[in-house]
Amino acid sequence: MMSFGVALLLFLLIFGFVILANAIRVVREYERLVVFRLGRLAGVRGPGLVLLIPVIDRAIKVGLRTVTMDVPPQDIITRDNVSVKVNAVIYFRVVDASQAIVQVENFLYATSQIAQTTLRSILGQQELDELLSEREKLNQALQQVIDRQTEPWGVKVSNVEVKNVDLPQEMQRAIARQAEAERERRAKVINAEGEYQAAARLAEAAAVIGREPAAMQLRYLQTLSEIATENNSTTIFPVPIDLLAALTKYLDKKNAS
């Protein structure tokens, strides 16, 4: 009889300890407890020490930190009928813990599914060039649409980023050829612009020489000086008589005197 009483007391102590352990919860700063009392929402508790009524209260823990979720690659057909695979990453967090538990069964799974369907819907309305060049605009559109759909669940989507756009091999080769043709076009335009500017400068120089014949003689002497500097061999050039006219006049005056 004594042993039965000891066993009963020990059982009651263990049972009381289990009940007390379940009634006391420590909630971290980035967590909240959604408490249901006899099936009805009793509120959100935390952070810190939270006391629950044993058996009557049931609590579900919800994290408030930002969640980074990869959106699996989605097969998308663009508006110009190009098949691509696109994946993305979504950043979101719970701003209303009670709504995240009451309004949706699994807010993580639901947010992931909404992100996948929205990715196919929004990007499928774009052409391939827009998909490759207007990432920032598409990211904002995705964020706004997904956030609007998750708002009733107490989930705030802060950012959506399209990560990779995988193109078929033939499309990659076509884009490479297009880029090469564009670079060649720009090179030809720059070359033509340079030739045009050079021709304009030559025309201006010819006009100056036409107005001032002495400029031609100065240019001739400058050319002789450059050749003499660059070459060690002896070079003979015919000298125009006009260049010696001043020297001839000087000698004639000197002889006459």
C-alpha positions as CSV (number, residue, x, y, z in Angstrom):
1,M,0.0,0.0,0.0
2,M,2.8,2.3,0.8
3,S,4.5,1.6,-2.5
4,F,1.3,2.4,-4.4
5,G,1.1,5.8,-2.7
6,V,4.6,6.6,-3.5
7,A,4.1,5.7,-7.1
8,L,0.9,7.7,-7.3
9,L,2.7,10.7,-5.7
10,L,5.5,10.3,-8.2
11,F,3.1,10.2,-11.1
12,L,1.3,13.3,-9.9
13,L,4.6,15.1,-9.6
14,I,5.7,14.2,-13.1
15,F,2.2,15.1,-14.5
16,G,2.3,18.4,-12.7
17,F,5.8,19.1,-14.0
18,V,4.7,18.4,-17.6
19,I,1.6,20.6,-17.2
20,L,3.7,23.4,-15.7
21,A,6.3,23.1,-18.5
22,N,3.6,23.4,-21.2
23,A,2.1,26.3,-19.4
24,I,5.3,28.4,-19.4
25,R,6.7,29.5,-22.7
26,V,9.7,31.8,-23.4
27,V,9.2,33.7,-26.6
28,R,12.1,35.3,-28.4
29,E,12.1,38.9,-29.6
30,Y,11.6,37.8,-33.2
31,E,8.8,35.4,-32.4
32,R,5.1,35.6,-31.3
33,L,2.7,33.1,-29.9
34,V,-0.8,33.0,-31.4
35,V,-3.0,31.7,-28.5
36,F,-6.3,29.8,-28.9
37,R,-8.5,29.3,-25.9
38,L,-11.0,26.5,-26.3
39,G,-10.7,27.0,-30.1
40,R,-11.2,30.7,-30.1
41,L,-8.4,33.2,-30.9
42,A,-7.3,34.7,-27.6
43,G,-4.6,37.0,-29.0
44,V,-1.0,37.2,-29.7
45,R,1.6,36.9,-26.9
46,G,5.3,37.7,-26.6
47,P,8.1,38.4,-26.5
48,G,9.3,37.3,-23.1
49,L,7.7,34.9,-20.6
50,V,4.2,33.8,-21.5
51,L,1.9,31.8,-19.1
52,L,-0.8,29.6,-20.7
53,I,-3.7,27.8,-19.0
54,P,-3.0,24.1,-19.2
55,V,-5.2,22.0,-21.4
56,I,-7.4,25.0,-22.2
57,D,-4.9,27.1,-24.2
58,R,-3.2,26.1,-27.4
59,A,-0.3,28.2,-28.8
60,I,1.3,28.3,-32.2
61,K,4.7,30.0,-32.6
62,V,5.2,32.3,-35.6
63,G,8.5,33.9,-36.7
64,L,8.6,37.6,-37.6
65,R,12.0,37.6,-39.3
66,T,12.4,38.2,-43.1
67,V,12.2,34.9,-45.0
68,T,14.3,34.4,-48.2
69,M,12.6,31.9,-50.5
70,D,13.8,30.6,-53.8
71,V,11.1,30.4,-56.5
72,P,11.8,27.2,-58.6
73,P,12.5,27.7,-62.3
74,Q,9.3,28.3,-64.3
75,D,8.7,27.5,-67.9
76,I,7.5,30.7,-69.5
77,I,6.4,31.5,-73.1
78,T,7.0,35.2,-73.8
79,R,4.7,37.4,-75.8
80,D,6.9,36.9,-78.9
81,N,6.6,33.1,-78.5
82,V,10.1,32.4,-77.0
83,S,10.3,29.6,-74.4
84,V,12.5,30.4,-71.4
85,K,13.1,29.2,-67.9
86,V,13.0,31.9,-65.2
87,N,13.7,31.6,-61.5
88,A,13.5,34.2,-58.8
89,V,14.0,34.9,-55.1
90,I,11.3,36.5,-52.9
91,Y,11.8,38.3,-49.5
92,F,8.9,38.5,-47.2
93,R,8.0,38.5,-43.5
94,V,4.9,38.1,-41.2
95,V,3.6,41.5,-40.0
96,D,0.4,40.1,-38.4
97,A,0.9,36.7,-36.7
98,S,-2.8,36.0,-36.0
99,Q,-3.8,36.6,-39.6
100,A,-0.9,34.3,-40.8
101,I,-2.4,31.5,-38.8
102,V,-6.1,32.1,-39.0
103,Q,-6.5,33.2,-42.7
104,V,-4.3,30.6,-44.4
105,E,-3.4,27.0,-43.6
106,N,0.4,27.3,-44.4
107,F,1.5,30.8,-45.2
108,L,5.0,29.7,-46.4
109,Y,3.6,27.2,-48.9
110,A,0.8,29.6,-50.0
111,T,3.3,32.5,-50.5
112,S,5.5,30.2,-52.6
113,Q,2.6,29.1,-54.8
114,I,1.4,32.7,-55.3
115,A,5.0,33.7,-56.3
116,Q,5.2,30.9,-58.9
117,T,1.9,31.6,-60.5
118,T,2.5,35.4,-60.5
119,L,6.0,34.9,-62.1
120,R,4.5,33.0,-65.0
121,S,1.6,35.4,-65.4
122,I,3.6,38.7,-65.3
123,L,6.6,37.6,-67.3
124,G,4.5,35.8,-69.9
125,Q,3.1,39.1,-70.9
126,Q,6.5,40.5,-71.8
127,E,8.6,40.2,-74.9
128,L,12.1,38.7,-74.6
129,D,13.9,42.0,-75.0
130,E,11.9,43.5,-72.2
131,L,12.5,40.4,-70.0
132,L,16.3,40.8,-70.5
133,S,16.6,44.6,-70.3
134,E,13.9,45.8,-67.9
135,R,14.6,43.7,-64.8
136,E,14.0,46.5,-62.3
137,K,10.6,47.3,-63.8
138,L,9.5,43.6,-63.7
139,N,10.8,43.1,-60.2
140,Q,8.7,46.0,-59.0
141,A,5.6,44.7,-60.8
142,L,6.1,41.2,-59.3
143,Q,6.5,42.6,-55.8
144,Q,3.4,44.7,-56.0
145,V,1.2,41.9,-57.3
146,I,2.4,39.3,-54.9
147,D,2.2,41.7,-51.9
148,R,-1.3,42.6,-52.8
149,Q,-2.4,38.9,-52.8
150,T,-0.6,38.0,-49.5
151,E,-1.7,41.1,-47.6
152,P,-4.9,39.4,-46.2
153,W,-2.6,36.7,-44.7
154,G,-0.6,39.3,-42.7
155,V,2.4,38.7,-45.0
156,K,4.4,41.6,-46.3
157,V,6.5,41.0,-49.5
158,S,9.3,43.5,-49.5
159,N,11.3,42.5,-52.6
160,V,11.2,40.1,-55.6
161,E,14.3,39.6,-57.7
162,V,14.4,37.7,-61.0
163,K,17.7,35.7,-60.8
164,N,18.3,33.8,-64.1
165,V,16.7,33.7,-67.5
166,D,17.7,30.5,-69.3
167,L,17.4,30.8,-73.1
168,P,17.5,28.0,-75.7
169,Q,20.8,27.5,-77.4
170,E,19.6,28.7,-80.8
171,M,18.3,31.9,-79.2
172,Q,21.6,32.5,-77.4
173,R,23.4,32.2,-80.8
174,A,20.9,34.6,-82.4
175,I,21.4,37.2,-79.7
176,A,25.2,36.8,-80.0
177,R,25.0,37.4,-83.7
178,Q,22.7,40.4,-83.2
179,A,25.2,41.9,-80.6
180,E,28.1,41.4,-83.0
181,A,26.2,43.0,-85.8
182,E,25.4,46.0,-83.6
183,R,29.1,46.4,-82.6
184,E,30.1,46.3,-86.2
185,R,27.5,48.9,-87.1
186,R,28.8,51.2,-84.3
187,A,32.4,50.7,-85.4
188,K,31.5,51.7,-89.0
189,V,29.5,54.8,-87.8
190,I,32.5,55.9,-85.6
191,N,34.9,55.3,-88.5
192,A,32.7,57.3,-91.0
193,E,32.3,60.1,-88.4
194,G,36.1,60.2,-88.1
195,E,36.6,60.4,-91.8
196,Y,34.0,63.1,-92.1
197,Q,35.7,65.2,-89.4
198,A,39.1,64.7,-91.1
199,A,37.8,65.7,-94.5
200,A,36.2,68.8,-92.9
201,R,39.6,69.8,-91.3
202,L,41.4,69.2,-94.6
203,A,38.9,71.4,-96.4
204,E,39.5,74.2,-93.8
205,A,43.3,73.8,-94.2
206,A,42.9,74.0,-98.0
207,A,40.9,77.2,-97.7
208,V,43.5,78.8,-95.5
209,I,46.3,77.8,-97.9
210,G,44.2,79.2,-100.8
211,R,43.9,82.6,-99.0
212,E,47.5,82.7,-97.8
213,P,50.1,81.2,-100.3
214,A,52.9,81.7,-97.8
215,A,51.2,79.0,-95.6
216,M,52.0,76.4,-98.3
217,Q,55.7,77.4,-98.2
218,L,55.8,77.2,-94.3
219,R,54.2,73.7,-94.5
220,Y,56.8,72.7,-97.1
221,L,59.6,73.8,-94.8
222,Q,58.0,72.0,-91.8
223,T,57.9,68.8,-93.8
224,L,61.5,69.1,-94.8
225,S,62.4,69.6,-91.1
226,E,60.5,66.5,-90.0
227,I,62.1,64.3,-92.7
228,A,65.5,65.5,-91.8
229,T,64.9,64.6,-88.1
230,E,63.6,61.1,-88.8
231,N,66.1,60.0,-91.5
232,N,69.9,59.9,-91.2
233,S,70.5,59.6,-95.0
234,T,70.8,62.6,-97.3
235,T,67.7,63.6,-99.1
236,I,67.5,66.0,-102.0
237,F,64.4,68.0,-102.6
238,P,63.8,70.6,-105.4
239,V,63.4,74.0,-103.9
240,P,60.8,76.3,-105.5
241,I,62.1,79.5,-106.9
242,D,59.5,81.5,-104.8
243,L,61.4,80.5,-101.7
244,L,64.6,82.1,-103.1
245,A,62.9,85.3,-104.3
246,A,63.6,87.2,-101.1
247,L,67.3,86.1,-101.1
248,T,67.7,87.1,-104.8
249,K,66.3,90.6,-104.2
250,Y,68.6,91.0,-101.2
251,L,71.7,90.1,-103.3
252,D,70.6,92.4,-106.1
253,K,70.3,95.3,-103.7
254,K,73.7,94.6,-102.2
255,N,75.4,94.5,-105.6
256,A,73.8,97.7,-106.8
257,S,75.2,99.5,-103.8
